């Protein structure tokens, strides 16, 4: 697992539109892997191009994780099991 910065998505701008926070909200230890196949049976997983595994229980769908040069928006978190499964897409 590596440590990555995360940002909050949903901070409202002066027009009331959600936007990405400008400053990092903290760090998260997560293992991130690109997905090799698309799961079309479930709409939650359809847009996901990356999957992550973490022990962090506070991760939610308002987070954006900085993965090198790419920012990944958390789509869905599956908290069942020892590690949380985090499904993400590029923004």
N, C-alpha and C positions, 0 to 999 in steps of 0.2 A: 504494500500500500504506500502511496505517495501522498504528500500534503499539497493541497491546492487551495487557492483563495476562492471564496464565493461572494456573490453579490445578491442583493435583494431585487426582485422584479415585482413591480406593482406600486412603487413609489409614485405618487401622483404629481404631475407637472402643473404649471400655472393654468393649463387648459383642462385639467381633470383627467388627462390620459395617463395610463400606467406607463412607467419607463423604468429603465435599469438604474440602480443607484450608482453614483460616481465613485464612491469609496468602497473598498472591500469591507464586508461585514464580519469577516473572520476566516478561519481556515477549517478544512475538513480533510481527514485521512480517508482516501477512497481508492480503490482499484478500478480503472476505467478501461473498457475494451470496446472496439467497434463491433457491431453485430454483423454477422455474415449472412443472415437471412431475415426476412421480414415476416412477422407473425400477423397474418391477415384475419385470423379468427376473432381477435379482440381489438376493438377500436382504440383502447388505451395504449397498446403496444405497436400499432400500425406505423406511427410517425417516428418511432424511436430508431435512431441510428447508432446509439451508444448505450451500453449497459455498465453499471457500476455496482460494486459491493462495498459496504461500509458497516462499521459497528455503531455509527452515529445515529441516534434515535430521533434527533431533532430536524433532520433533513425533510424538506417538504417541497411542494410544487411551485413555491415562490422563489426558489433559489436558482441562480445561474452560476455555474462552476467554470472558472477560467482554466482551460485545459491547453496549456501552451499558448499558441496564437489564436485558438478557437474558444468561443464561449458556448457552453452547453446549458440549455434550459432544461430543468427537471420537469418531466411530464407526469411521472407516476412513481410512487414508492410502494414497494411490496414489503411490509415489515415482518412477514412470517419467516420463521427460521432464525438461525443464529446471526446471520448477516442480513442487513436490509438490501434488497435489490432496488436499484435506482435506474429508471429508464429515462434517457435524455435525447435531445435533438440539438443540432447546430442552429445558432441564430446569427 
